[in-house]
Amino acid sequence: MPQGTLEVVLIGAKGLENTDFLNNMDPYVILTCRTQDQKSSVASGKGSDPEWNETFLFTISDFVSELTLKIMDSDAGSADDFVGEATIPLENLFVERSIPPTAYNVVKNEEYCGEIRLGLTFTPEDRRERSFPGEEESFGGWKESR
């Protein structure tokens, strides 16, 4: 399985369902990569077409196959509203190393409700970087000093 760093550039969204009836909604995104969660800033008053232009870094280890984006509407005084979510498979990214900004469908209750745009970059971990310069090599219990 690939190991390394996933860089997500969250650009914006379009055509989202406005969950606020009186005002424009204040959307934010919760990005989840296996057990790691990160949250974008709130796009205050941006309504159905918010822009974030934020970058997030995730550490990729074994068995990570997708990135989930959950779009929420920040509401003062009540629970935040669920707007929709997108699930991005990462297998192709591990091969290509970079996917330019692309629009992904946002769904809610299995129905299309807009799109979210982001770019992805995967930087594999160089396994040779794990040893420290000047570290002694071990040969079956014997150590060679340099």
N, CA and C atoms as a LAMMPS dump frame, in Angstrom:
ITEM: TIMESTEP
0
ITEM: NUMBER OF ATOMS
438
ITEM: BOX BOUNDS ff ff ff
-5.0000000000000000e+02 5.0000000000000000e+02
-5.0000000000000000e+02 5.0000000000000000e+02
-5.0000000000000000e+02 5.0000000000000000e+02
ITEM: ATOMS id mol type element x y z
1 1 1 N 0.843 -1.186 0
2 1 2 C 0 0 0
3 1 3 C 0.885 1.245 0
4 2 1 N 0.449 2.287 -0.694
5 2 2 C 1.244 3.507 -0.73
6 2 3 C 1.263 4.222 0.622
7 3 1 N 2.375 4.867 0.878
8 3 2 C 2.512 5.692 2.072
9 3 3 C 3.106 7.015 1.638
10 4 1 N 2.674 8.084 2.276
11 4 2 C 3.183 9.392 1.906
12 4 3 C 2.25 10.488 2.373
13 5 1 N 2.212 11.586 1.607
14 5 2 C 1.425 12.755 1.975
15 5 3 C 0.407 13.063 0.883
16 6 1 N -0.822 13.277 1.299
17 6 2 C -1.891 13.69 0.4
18 6 3 C -2.131 15.178 0.611
19 7 1 N -2.021 15.944 -0.467
20 7 2 C -2.323 17.377 -0.407
21 7 3 C -3.641 17.608 -1.129
22 8 1 N -4.575 18.227 -0.425
23 8 2 C -5.889 18.526 -0.986
24 8 3 C -6.031 20.044 -1.077
25 9 1 N -6.269 20.547 -2.284
26 9 2 C -6.528 21.968 -2.462
27 9 3 C -8.033 22.109 -2.695
28 10 1 N -8.723 22.578 -1.659
29 10 2 C -10.171 22.767 -1.703
30 10 3 C -10.451 24.123 -2.342
31 11 1 N -11.024 24.119 -3.528
32 11 2 C -11.229 25.351 -4.276
33 11 3 C -12.596 25.962 -3.98
34 12 1 N -13.656 25.239 -4.264
35 12 2 C -14.989 25.78 -4.038
36 12 3 C -16.061 24.776 -4.404
37 13 1 N -17.308 25.23 -4.381
38 13 2 C -18.448 24.388 -4.731
39 13 3 C -19.438 25.217 -5.541
40 14 1 N -20.294 24.526 -6.285
41 14 2 C -21.307 25.211 -7.096
42 14 3 C -22.605 24.437 -7.031
43 15 1 N -23.71 25.196 -7.089
44 15 2 C -25.02 24.579 -7.208
45 15 3 C -25.499 23.839 -5.978
46 16 1 N -24.94 24.174 -4.804
47 16 2 C -25.37 23.493 -3.584
48 16 3 C -26.786 23.923 -3.212
49 17 1 N -27.496 23.022 -2.571
50 17 2 C -28.835 23.342 -2.104
51 17 3 C -28.717 24.256 -0.892
52 18 1 N -29.354 25.418 -0.951
53 18 2 C -29.292 26.368 0.155
54 18 3 C -30.183 25.878 1.292
55 19 1 N -29.581 25.572 2.433
56 19 2 C -30.348 25.039 3.562
57 19 3 C -30.896 26.141 4.459
58 20 1 N -30.487 27.39 4.226
59 20 2 C -31.025 28.523 4.987
60 20 3 C -32.126 29.181 4.156
61 21 1 N -33.305 29.294 4.747
62 21 2 C -34.431 29.826 3.996
63 21 3 C -34.44 31.352 3.95
64 22 1 N -33.952 32.001 4.98
65 22 2 C -34.001 33.458 5.044
66 22 3 C -32.715 34.125 4.578
67 23 1 N -31.587 33.46 4.769
68 23 2 C -30.283 34.038 4.436
69 23 3 C -29.511 33.097 3.524
70 24 1 N -28.374 33.602 3.028
71 24 2 C -27.451 32.705 2.341
72 24 3 C -26.796 31.805 3.377
73 25 1 N -26.553 30.559 3.017
74 25 2 C -25.933 29.654 3.979
75 25 3 C -24.449 29.973 4.136
76 26 1 N -23.876 29.462 5.223
77 26 2 C -22.467 29.664 5.577
78 26 3 C -21.779 28.303 5.566
79 27 1 N -21.405 27.791 4.379
80 27 2 C -20.895 26.422 4.289
81 27 3 C -19.43 26.273 4.714
82 28 1 N -19.133 25.095 5.217
83 28 2 C -17.768 24.657 5.494
84 28 3 C -17.687 23.184 5.141
85 29 1 N -16.46 22.664 5.067
86 29 2 C -16.253 21.276 4.657
87 29 3 C -15.457 20.547 5.724
88 30 1 N -15.893 19.326 6.044
89 30 2 C -15.121 18.421 6.899
90 30 3 C -14.496 17.396 5.967
91 31 1 N -13.164 17.387 5.912
92 31 2 C -12.429 16.458 5.06
93 31 3 C -11.988 15.288 5.92
94 32 1 N -12.273 14.065 5.483
95 32 2 C -11.922 12.871 6.245
96 32 3 C -11.139 11.91 5.368
97 33 1 N -9.968 11.537 5.858
98 33 2 C -9.132 10.543 5.199
99 33 3 C -8.838 9.474 6.247
100 34 1 N -9.568 8.387 6.178
101 34 2 C -9.555 7.305 7.165
102 34 3 C -9.859 7.839 8.555
103 35 1 N -8.896 7.986 9.45
104 35 2 C -9.183 8.448 10.813
105 35 3 C -8.811 9.915 11.028
106 36 1 N -8.344 10.582 9.971
107 36 2 C -7.927 11.976 10.097
108 36 3 C -9.035 12.904 9.59
109 37 1 N -9.435 13.854 10.432
110 37 2 C -10.447 14.845 10.059
111 37 3 C -9.831 16.233 10.078
112 38 1 N -10.178 17.04 9.081
113 38 2 C -9.791 18.445 9.075
114 38 3 C -11.004 19.247 8.616
115 39 1 N -11.062 20.498 9.052
116 39 2 C -12.224 21.336 8.767
117 39 3 C -11.778 22.621 8.075
118 40 1 N -12.505 22.985 7.029
119 40 2 C -12.208 24.238 6.32
120 40 3 C -12.748 25.414 7.118
121 41 1 N -12.423 26.593 6.664
122 41 2 C -13.02 27.784 7.251
123 41 3 C -14.478 27.864 6.795
124 42 1 N -15.259 28.7 7.453
125 42 2 C -16.653 28.909 7.078
126 42 3 C -16.699 29.995 6.014
127 43 1 N -17.344 29.686 4.893
128 43 2 C -17.504 30.667 3.815
129 43 3 C -18.766 31.468 4.137
130 44 1 N -18.627 32.481 4.988
131 44 2 C -19.77 33.237 5.508
132 44 3 C -20.571 33.922 4.411
133 45 1 N -21.867 33.633 4.402
134 45 2 C -22.78 34.286 3.475
135 45 3 C -22.546 33.985 2.016
136 46 1 N -21.8 32.939 1.715
137 46 2 C -21.455 32.633 0.323
138 46 3 C -22.525 31.807 -0.377
139 47 1 N -23.486 31.286 0.371
140 47 2 C -24.609 30.59 -0.233
141 47 3 C -24.247 29.327 -0.984
142 48 1 N -24.846 29.166 -2.174
143 48 2 C -24.745 27.931 -2.946
144 48 3 C -23.445 27.79 -3.734
145 49 1 N -22.651 28.867 -3.842
146 49 2 C -21.419 28.836 -4.639
147 49 3 C -20.215 29.336 -3.831
148 50 1 N -19.88 28.646 -2.724
149 50 2 C -18.781 29.122 -1.882
150 50 3 C -17.406 28.873 -2.499
151 51 1 N -16.435 29.673 -2.064
152 51 2 C -15.032 29.469 -2.436
153 51 3 C -14.209 29.441 -1.16
154 52 1 N -13.264 28.495 -1.113
155 52 2 C -12.39 28.388 0.06
156 52 3 C -10.927 28.636 -0.295
157 53 1 N -10.435 28.016 -1.35
158 53 2 C -9.027 28.116 -1.748
159 53 3 C -8.102 27.848 -0.56
160 54 1 N -8.294 26.681 0.053
161 54 2 C -7.501 26.251 1.205
162 54 3 C -6.803 24.938 0.896
163 55 1 N -5.652 24.727 1.539
164 55 2 C -4.876 23.508 1.342
165 55 3 C -4.829 22.711 2.629
166 56 1 N -4.994 21.389 2.502
167 56 2 C -4.967 20.472 3.645
168 56 3 C -3.991 19.345 3.353
169 57 1 N -3.266 18.909 4.388
170 57 2 C -2.319 17.8 4.252
171 57 3 C -2.762 16.635 5.12
172 58 1 N -2.7 15.422 4.544
173 58 2 C -3.019 14.202 5.267
174 58 3 C -1.859 13.233 5.125
175 59 1 N -1.591 12.47 6.176
176 59 2 C -0.59 11.418 6.125
177 59 3 C -1.278 10.149 5.65
178 60 1 N -0.772 9.589 4.556
179 60 2 C -1.356 8.383 3.986
180 60 3 C -0.557 7.186 4.463
181 61 1 N -1.269 6.22 5.027
182 61 2 C -0.637 4.967 5.431
183 61 3 C -1.469 3.824 4.871
184 62 1 N -1.291 2.65 5.399
185 62 2 C -1.942 1.462 4.861
186 62 3 C -3.46 1.586 4.786
187 63 1 N -4 1.025 3.724
188 63 2 C -5.434 0.818 3.552
189 63 3 C -6.274 2.088 3.414
190 64 1 N -5.688 3.188 2.966
191 64 2 C -6.467 4.385 2.682
192 64 3 C -6.883 4.295 1.221
193 65 1 N -8.193 4.339 0.958
194 65 2 C -8.656 4.186 -0.417
195 65 3 C -9.523 5.348 -0.895
196 66 1 N -9.959 6.229 0.053
197 66 2 C -10.823 7.318 -0.372
198 66 3 C -10.723 8.517 0.561
199 67 1 N -11.151 9.642 0.033
200 67 2 C -11.251 10.895 0.774
201 67 3 C -12.728 11.266 0.775
202 68 1 N -13.261 11.602 1.946
203 68 2 C -14.664 11.985 2.051
204 68 3 C -14.762 13.458 2.42
205 69 1 N -15.621 14.175 1.719
206 69 2 C -15.86 15.589 1.969
207 69 3 C -17.316 15.753 2.379
208 70 1 N -17.529 16.241 3.573
209 70 2 C -18.888 16.455 4.068
210 70 3 C -19.106 17.959 4.158
211 71 1 N -20.085 18.47 3.418
212 71 2 C -20.373 19.9 3.408
213 71 3 C -21.476 20.182 4.42
214 72 1 N -21.186 21.149 5.286
215 72 2 C -22.117 21.529 6.345
216 72 3 C -22.425 23.02 6.225
217 73 1 N -23.572 23.418 6.78
218 73 2 C -23.96 24.827 6.842
219 73 3 C -23.9 25.253 8.298
220 74 1 N -23.021 26.204 8.607
221 74 2 C -22.849 26.68 9.97
222 74 3 C -24.063 27.516 10.369
223 75 1 N -24.71 27.117 11.453
224 75 2 C -25.883 27.834 11.95
225 75 3 C -25.641 28.274 13.388
226 76 1 N -25.762 29.563 13.636
227 76 2 C -25.616 30.089 14.996
228 76 3 C -26.889 29.763 15.778
229 77 1 N -26.731 29.212 16.955
230 77 2 C -27.871 28.953 17.827
231 77 3 C -28.586 27.646 17.582
232 78 1 N -28.218 26.911 16.541
233 78 2 C -28.821 25.597 16.312
234 78 3 C -27.782 24.676 15.687
235 79 1 N -28.147 23.412 15.547
236 79 2 C -27.214 22.433 14.975
237 79 3 C -26.93 22.784 13.517
238 80 1 N -25.688 22.552 13.096
239 80 2 C -25.317 22.798 11.712
240 80 3 C -26.072 21.837 10.798
241 81 1 N -26.439 22.313 9.615
242 81 2 C -27.195 21.506 8.661
243 81 3 C -26.252 20.755 7.734
244 82 1 N -26.604 19.508 7.433
245 82 2 C -25.883 18.696 6.462
246 82 3 C -26.336 19.114 5.067
247 83 1 N -25.387 19.515 4.219
248 83 2 C -25.705 19.962 2.865
249 83 3 C -25.559 18.81 1.877
250 84 1 N -24.478 18.044 2.003
251 84 2 C -24.216 16.917 1.108
252 84 3 C -22.79 16.447 1.278
253 85 1 N -22.427 15.381 0.557
254 85 2 C -21.062 14.868 0.666
255 85 3 C -20.582 14.31 -0.668
256 86 1 N -19.265 14.22 -0.764
257 86 2 C -18.624 13.644 -1.944
258 86 3 C -17.559 12.67 -1.462
259 87 1 N -17.447 11.55 -2.151
260 87 2 C -16.43 10.558 -1.839
261 87 3 C -15.52 10.435 -3.051
262 88 1 N -14.219 10.648 -2.832
263 88 2 C -13.254 10.62 -3.925
264 88 3 C -12.35 9.403 -3.757
265 89 1 N -12.398 8.461 -4.71
266 89 2 C -11.478 7.315 -4.644
267 89 3 C -10.048 7.782 -4.92
268 90 1 N -9.079 7.194 -4.225
269 90 2 C -7.691 7.657 -4.326
270 90 3 C -6.775 6.722 -5.116
271 91 1 N -7.254 5.556 -5.55
272 91 2 C -6.39 4.584 -6.234
273 91 3 C -5.689 5.198 -7.442
274 92 1 N -6.428 5.932 -8.279
275 92 2 C -5.849 6.544 -9.472
276 92 3 C -4.801 7.595 -9.1
277 93 1 N -5.04 8.325 -8.005
278 93 2 C -4.088 9.341 -7.552
279 93 3 C -2.751 8.717 -7.178
280 94 1 N -2.771 7.539 -6.555
281 94 2 C -1.531 6.88 -6.138
282 94 3 C -0.672 6.524 -7.349
283 95 1 N -1.301 6.307 -8.507
284 95 2 C -0.574 5.99 -9.737
285 95 3 C -0.142 7.277 -10.447
286 96 1 N -1.093 8.204 -10.607
287 96 2 C -0.839 9.435 -11.363
288 96 3 C -0.024 10.47 -10.584
289 97 1 N -0.113 10.428 -9.248
290 97 2 C 0.574 11.351 -8.325
291 97 3 C -0.066 12.732 -8.242
292 98 1 N -0.841 13.128 -9.262
293 98 2 C -1.459 14.444 -9.226
294 98 3 C -2.727 14.43 -10.081
295 99 1 N -3.788 15.023 -9.544
296 99 2 C -5.029 15.188 -10.306
297 99 3 C -5.339 16.691 -10.272
298 100 1 N -5.394 17.33 -11.443
299 100 2 C -5.652 18.776 -11.474
300 100 3 C -7.036 19.084 -10.91
301 101 1 N -7.324 20.357 -10.615
302 101 2 C -8.643 20.694 -10.074
303 101 3 C -9.767 20.071 -10.902
304 102 1 N -10.602 19.324 -10.2
305 102 2 C -11.677 18.55 -10.817
306 102 3 C -12.948 18.731 -10
307 103 1 N -14.098 18.727 -10.668
308 103 2 C -15.382 18.823 -9.986
309 103 3 C -15.891 17.42 -9.681
310 104 1 N -16.34 17.221 -8.45
311 104 2 C -16.904 15.95 -8.007
312 104 3 C -18.347 16.188 -7.572
313 105 1 N -19.205 15.213 -7.866
314 105 2 C -20.615 15.333 -7.498
315 105 3 C -20.799 15.315 -5.99
316 106 1 N -21.669 16.196 -5.516
317 106 2 C -22.086 16.207 -4.118
318 106 3 C -23.46 15.554 -4.08
319 107 1 N -23.634 14.604 -3.161
320 107 2 C -24.909 13.895 -3.059
321 107 3 C -25.467 14.001 -1.645
322 108 1 N -26.784 13.953 -1.583
323 108 2 C -27.493 13.921 -0.305
324 108 3 C -28.68 12.997 -0.511
325 109 1 N -28.808 12.008 0.354
326 109 2 C -29.867 10.996 0.202
327 109 3 C -29.838 10.375 -1.198
328 110 1 N -28.631 10.084 -1.672
329 110 2 C -28.373 9.448 -2.967
330 110 3 C -28.832 10.28 -4.164
331 111 1 N -29.037 11.587 -3.964
332 111 2 C -29.43 12.462 -5.065
333 111 3 C -28.377 13.556 -5.265
334 112 1 N -28.118 13.9 -6.526
335 112 2 C -27.176 14.958 -6.877
336 112 3 C -27.664 16.286 -6.307
337 113 1 N -26.751 17.018 -5.655
338 113 2 C -27.146 18.319 -5.095
339 113 3 C -26.024 19.35 -5.22
340 114 1 N -25.256 19.279 -6.315
341 114 2 C -24.207 20.251 -6.554
342 114 3 C -22.879 19.572 -6.835
343 115 1 N -21.835 20.386 -6.864
344 115 2 C -20.492 19.837 -7.091
345 115 3 C -19.474 20.593 -6.254
346 116 1 N -18.386 19.891 -5.968
347 116 2 C -17.288 20.486 -5.206
348 116 3 C -16.024 20.31 -6.039
349 117 1 N -15.182 21.344 -6.045
350 117 2 C -13.988 21.342 -6.899
351 117 3 C -12.741 21.326 -6.029
352 118 1 N -11.832 20.392 -6.358
353 118 2 C -10.572 20.311 -5.629
354 118 3 C -9.499 19.67 -6.47
355 119 1 N -8.249 19.96 -6.098
356 119 2 C -7.089 19.355 -6.732
357 119 3 C -6.401 18.447 -5.724
358 120 1 N -5.767 17.383 -6.216
359 120 2 C -5.118 16.402 -5.34
360 120 3 C -3.687 16.148 -5.79
361 121 1 N -2.784 16.016 -4.82
362 121 2 C -1.4 15.642 -5.093
363 121 3 C -0.978 14.614 -4.058
364 122 1 N -0.341 13.537 -4.524
365 122 2 C 0.186 12.519 -3.617
366 122 3 C 1.704 12.491 -3.743
367 123 1 N 2.384 12.646 -2.613
368 123 2 C 3.842 12.566 -2.573
369 123 3 C 4.219 11.313 -1.796
370 124 1 N 4.74 10.289 -2.487
371 124 2 C 5.081 9.051 -1.779
372 124 3 C 6.239 9.265 -0.813
373 125 1 N 6.209 8.482 0.24
374 125 2 C 7.29 8.542 1.229
375 125 3 C 8.5 7.838 0.656
376 126 1 N 9.646 8.489 0.743
377 126 2 C 10.89 7.872 0.308
378 126 3 C 11.384 7.009 1.46
379 127 1 N 11.291 5.717 1.288
380 127 2 C 11.629 4.792 2.377
381 127 3 C 13.098 4.913 2.805
382 128 1 N 13.949 5.41 1.908
383 128 2 C 15.363 5.58 2.254
384 128 3 C 15.57 6.713 3.25
385 129 1 N 14.606 7.636 3.345
386 129 2 C 14.752 8.769 4.264
387 129 3 C 14.579 8.363 5.726
388 130 1 N 14.147 7.136 5.963
389 130 2 C 13.883 6.709 7.333
390 130 3 C 15.154 6.554 8.159
391 131 1 N 16.294 6.211 7.519
392 131 2 C 17.525 6.069 8.298
393 131 3 C 18.15 7.447 8.483
394 132 1 N 18.843 7.629 9.573
395 132 2 C 19.441 8.907 9.89
396 132 3 C 20.904 8.907 9.458
397 133 1 N 21.398 10.024 8.961
398 133 2 C 22.802 10.085 8.558
399 133 3 C 23.704 9.761 9.751
400 134 1 N 24.73 8.97 9.482
401 134 2 C 25.656 8.614 10.553
402 134 3 C 25.171 7.454 11.402
403 135 1 N 23.987 6.922 11.071
404 135 2 C 23.458 5.799 11.841
405 135 3 C 24.293 4.558 11.54
406 136 1 N 24.533 3.763 12.554
407 136 2 C 25.328 2.55 12.365
408 136 3 C 24.477 1.475 11.724
409 137 1 N 25.098 0.663 10.855
410 137 2 C 24.401 -0.475 10.281
411 137 3 C 24.65 -1.686 11.153
412 138 1 N 23.632 -2.504 11.295
413 138 2 C 23.731 -3.701 12.119
414 138 3 C 23.885 -4.913 11.21
415 139 1 N 24.839 -5.758 11.529
416 139 2 C 25.08 -6.983 10.771
417 139 3 C 24.978 -8.168 11.711
418 140 1 N 23.739 -8.679 11.9
419 140 2 C 23.537 -9.87 12.709
420 140 3 C 24.079 -9.731 14.131
421 141 1 N 23.821 -8.647 14.77
422 141 2 C 24.279 -8.445 16.147
423 141 3 C 25.557 -7.641 16.221
424 142 1 N 26.32 -7.59 15.141
425 142 2 C 27.55 -6.788 15.112
426 142 3 C 27.221 -5.439 14.505
427 143 1 N 27.87 -4.444 14.99
428 143 2 C 27.65 -3.103 14.435
429 143 3 C 28.922 -2.608 13.791
430 144 1 N 28.764 -2.027 12.637
431 144 2 C 29.907 -1.441 11.94
432 144 3 C 29.91 0.049 12.218
433 145 1 N 30.987 0.531 12.761
434 145 2 C 31.079 1.981 12.98
435 145 3 C 31.761 2.618 11.793
436 146 1 N 31.453 3.867 11.606
437 146 2 C 32.006 4.555 10.416
438 146 3 C 32.901 5.674 10.829
